[in-house]
Amino acid sequence: MKASIQPKKQLGQHFLHDDHYCQKITGALDRTGSLPVLEIGPGTGALTRFLFPELGDRYTGLEIDPRAVSELRSRFGSGIRLIEGDFMSIPFDAWLPETEKIQVVGNLPYYITTPILFRLMEVADRLGRTVIMIQREVAERMVSRPGSKEYGILSVRFQQAADLKLITRVPPGAFHPPPTVDSAVLAIDWFTDPPLKPVSIRDFEITVRTAFHARRKTLRNNLQGLFGNPLPDLIDWSRRAETLTVKEFVTLSDYLTTHR
């Protein structure tokens, strides 16, 4: 089904209309319990029509476009819970339950995918499974392993915080209008108690970001300003950042935290 409202380029709107992929996304949510679901950017309701009839008052849609909000109320009635606003500025308490976790689902605009992901990470301990449609290149970077050219900041940060699974790739023709790149569906299961937990998340962020600052340079060149001279005997400093495991990044950041 084609979109009933004209997509706005400035909002990064590419409305999903292929039911096969809609069901792939909604079917990847955890259906074993009764957790509520937040849909980020429901648009004209491609995913909503598979979610709201089943979830009822356990469904919340957060939509920035007032035209889409009107469309959703027209399609699904006054009983649907919708929050009109920008996910990046709406307070967490507007959609986070007080006493239980919440699952998250959405077809995210490409231009703001990474900020949305990091905002979700801020409240990872209050989230259930997160199933998102994002640019294929970003999804593949997130799941890539050490030693690959795709492995980088997103890989390390999100593999430390969650278990990631690439569900399916989605061609441009599944959207209106078709984007210029392929998309992918990614499932994120946030760790309640991360197996690799830095002493300081802030120092972990700084270590990872600084290590990847210049990918072609060695860790000695990138990190000496943080760790001083002589460098501690923790790793082979002639290596590059893309060869380090998440565990090794945690080891480095913990040293930084405890030796400042």
Buried (B, 14 or more C-beta within 10 A) or exposed (E): BEBBBEBEEEBBBBBBBBEEBBEBBBEBBBEEEEBBBBBBBBBBBBBBBBBBEEBEEBBBBBBBBEBBBBBBEEBBEEEBBBBBBEBEEBEEEEBBBEEEBBBBBBBBBBEBBBEBBEBBBEBBEBBBBBBBBBBBBBBBBBBBEBEEEBBBBBBBBBBBBBEBBBBBEBEEEBBBEEBEEBBBBBBBBBBEEBEBEBEBBEBBBBBBBBBBBEEEBBBBBBBBEBBEEEBEEEBEBEBBBBEBBBEBBBBBBBBBBEEE
